[in-house]
């Protein structure tokens, strides 16, 4: 029944914001820091139901979001955080039916987020030069049912982009400026791009190259997240925060002239 947990479906076992378990419902027993859970006992319950471990500790059986999946992707290198991915895709205007480039596949985190937005008729084209990354990303997307909306390619985006008429692009590359000439040809007029870079030196070189290859730089930002501990009369910020991970540089494709 729709909205109810069944065998083979994923479920997020939510104890609190710091303690969650993402698993697939089967005849297994899941051991947690607060006791074990017989997964079959969740079958038939609506998502959002309250349940207990064998020790009587409360948890909630929630439907996972794309963020829950991405945070748990198996990966070789550091991945972009959801804070950066979500802002980038919002600014790019990614929507169902669009065709979007993801340059620098890595674990497939960004490709998964894009595929989740462009489905069911759109597609994400994700490029990487590392075979292991490509295979890892394919496995990650297949695991969460998003691979049909993605094409993960072992191809160098610095050299060429096979697609034409792309709506937008997200670059997570060591030298993003090298991909700009091919990207300009592959994008629709006014197509939007976001480049993610860890250092300001990369940003400076990228912005300079954007101006020379037919892109109008809009802005560069850095996103910082601080969580708050909320208790009436005693609310305060957490002592730790998610600070610098990288810079997002946003630009739009414009018509090139002989004076550019």
Secondary structure, DSSP 8 states (H G I E B T S, - for coil): -TTB--TT-EEEEEEETTEEEEEE-SS-EEEETTEEEEGGGGTT-BTTEEEE-TT--EEEEE---HHHHHHT---SS----HHHHHHHHHHHT--TT-EEEEE--TTSHHHHHHHHHHTTT-EEEEEES-HHHHHHHHHHHHHTT-GGGEEEEE--TTT-----SEEEEEE--TTGGGGHHHHHHHEEEEEEEEEEESSHHHHHHHHHHHHHTTEEEEEEE---B--EE--TTT-EE-S--B--S-EEEEEEE----TT-
